[in-house]
């Protein structure tokens, strides 16, 4: 089967949009956020109680800035692509806030089962991360951390992703306890654990599906600016 061309720049744009939509679906399902965004979601829930202007998107790019600093410390180097990763985080943050508004409008008309919303959200997030892995443009800090550190350690990226997801899940549980008390789970629920165990596998399956059907190529000669 002849593969069709899929431009890597389009992967970047679609990755941001699909990830924002998927996160909004999972938030509305209220069965637990993706373990990757659970810490940021909990920070948003806590701070928005006293700072009404503080949005989910703002929590996302604030926490990702912290992750980027941690990554620089681990790798002991800084590249310009790390700055562009923060730019991606900001773009995603604004897109997420927009997706949350649209979700409010959507659910006011369509009242679907929460499990359906959750599964749609989880699949969207897996597709989005896979798309980010196929673009040279700096992805969010979450994906960049996995990509850079797994490469540094020489570990399979999908396996490292699963370990990273489980660590994020535990961090989310700790924040839930710290912010809202013992056994009062907010943001981190059964769905979060489900994501932590399956997300790496789903991303791998999505990548295999894409690579079987499309050949990823750059449309513009911009890769040198993201090295």
RAZIBEL-V278671 format. One record per residue. N is the residue number from 1. RES is the residue in one letter. OMEGA is omega in whole degrees, -180 to 180 (* if undefined). BURIAL is + if it has 16 or more other C-alpha atoms within 10 Angstrom, else -. Layout:
# RAZIBEL-V278671
N_RES_OMEGA_BURIAL / N_RES_OMEGA_BURIAL
This chain:
# RAZIBEL-V278671
1_X_180_- / 2_X_-179_- / 3_X_175_- / 4_X_-178_- / 5_X_175_- / 6_X_-176_+ / 7_X_-176_+ / 8_X_177_+ / 9_X_177_+ / 10_X_175_+ / 11_X_-178_+ / 12_X_-178_+ / 13_X_-180_+ / 14_X_179_+ / 15_X_179_+ / 16_X_-177_+ / 17_X_-177_+ / 18_X_179_+ / 19_X_179_+ / 20_X_179_+ / 21_X_180_+ / 22_X_179_+ / 23_X_179_+ / 24_X_177_+ / 25_X_-178_+ / 26_X_178_+ / 27_X_-179_+ / 28_X_179_+ / 29_X_179_+ / 30_X_175_+ / 31_X_-177_+ / 32_X_179_+ / 33_X_171_+ / 34_X_-177_+ / 35_X_-178_+ / 36_X_-177_+ / 37_X_-178_+ / 38_X_179_+ / 39_X_180_+ / 40_X_179_+ / 41_X_179_+ / 42_X_175_+ / 43_X_177_+ / 44_X_-180_+ / 45_X_-178_+ / 46_X_-175_+ / 47_X_-179_+ / 48_X_177_- / 49_X_180_- / 50_X_179_- / 51_X_-174_- / 52_X_-179_- / 53_X_-176_- / 54_X_-174_+ / 55_X_175_+ / 56_X_180_+ / 57_X_178_+ / 58_X_178_+ / 59_X_-179_+ / 60_X_-175_+ / 61_X_174_+ / 62_X_179_+ / 63_X_180_+ / 64_X_175_+ / 65_X_178_+ / 66_X_180_- / 67_X_179_+ / 68_X_177_+ / 69_X_178_- / 70_X_180_- / 71_X_178_+ / 72_X_179_- / 73_X_-179_- / 74_X_-177_- / 75_X_-179_- / 76_X_175_- / 77_X_176_- / 78_X_177_- / 79_X_-178_- / 80_X_179_- / 81_X_178_+ / 82_X_176_+ / 83_X_179_+ / 84_X_176_+ / 85_X_177_+ / 86_X_176_+ / 87_X_177_+ / 88_X_180_+ / 89_X_179_+ / 90_X_178_+ / 91_X_178_+ / 92_X_180_+ / 93_X_178_+ / 94_X_179_+ / 95_X_179_+ / 96_X_179_+ / 97_X_176_+ / 98_X_179_- / 99_X_178_+ / 100_X_178_+ / 101_X_178_- / 102_X_179_- / 103_X_176_+ / 104_X_179_- / 105_X_-178_- / 106_X_-177_- / 107_X_175_- / 108_X_179_- / 109_X_-178_- / 110_X_180_- / 111_X_-176_- / 112_X_177_- / 113_X_-177_- / 114_X_-179_+ / 115_X_178_- / 116_X_178_- / 117_X_-179_+ / 118_X_-178_+ / 119_X_176_+ / 120_X_-179_+ / 121_X_-179_+ / 122_X_179_+ / 123_X_179_+ / 124_X_-180_+ / 125_X_179_+ / 126_X_178_+ / 127_X_-178_+ / 128_X_-180_+ / 129_X_177_+ / 130_X_178_+ / 131_X_178_+ / 132_X_179_+ / 133_X_-179_+ / 134_X_177_+ / 135_X_178_+ / 136_X_180_+ / 137_X_-174_+ / 138_X_178_+ / 139_X_175_+ / 140_X_-178_+ / 141_X_-180_+ / 142_X_-178_+ / 143_X_180_+ / 144_X_178_+ / 145_X_180_+ / 146_X_-177_+ / 147_X_-175_+ / 148_X_-175_- / 149_X_177_+ / 150_X_177_+ / 151_X_179_- / 152_X_-178_- / 153_X_-179_- / 154_X_-178_- / 155_X_176_- / 156_X_-172_- / 157_X_-180_+ / 158_X_177_+ / 159_X_179_- / 160_X_178_+ / 161_X_179_+ / 162_X_178_+ / 163_X_179_+ / 164_X_180_+ / 165_X_180_+ / 166_X_177_+ / 167_X_178_- / 168_X_178_+ / 169_X_179_+ / 170_X_177_+ / 171_X_178_+ / 172_X_179_+ / 173_X_180_+ / 174_X_179_+ / 175_X_178_+ / 176_X_178_+ / 177_X_-176_- / 178_X_-175_- / 179_X_-170_+ / 180_X_175_- / 181_X_-179_- / 182_X_176_- / 183_X_175_- / 184_X_-173_- / 185_X_175_+ / 186_X_178_+ / 187_X_-180_+ / 188_X_-178_+ / 189_X_-177_+ / 190_X_179_- / 191_X_179_+ / 192_X_178_+ / 193_X_179_+ / 194_X_178_- / 195_X_-177_+ / 196_X_-178_+ / 197_X_-172_+ / 198_X_-171_- / 199_X_179_+ / 200_X_178_+ / 201_X_-179_+ / 202_X_178_+ / 203_X_178_+ / 204_X_179_+ / 205_X_178_- / 206_X_179_+ / 207_X_179_+ / 208_X_179_- / 209_X_-179_- / 210_X_-174_+ / 211_X_177_- / 212_X_-173_- / 213_X_-176_- / 214_X_173_- / 215_X_-175_- / 216_X_-179_+ / 217_X_177_- / 218_X_177_- / 219_X_-178_- / 220_X_-179_- / 221_X_-176_- / 222_X_-174_- / 223_X_-177_- / 224_X_-180_- / 225_X_-177_- / 226_X_180_- / 227_X_*_-
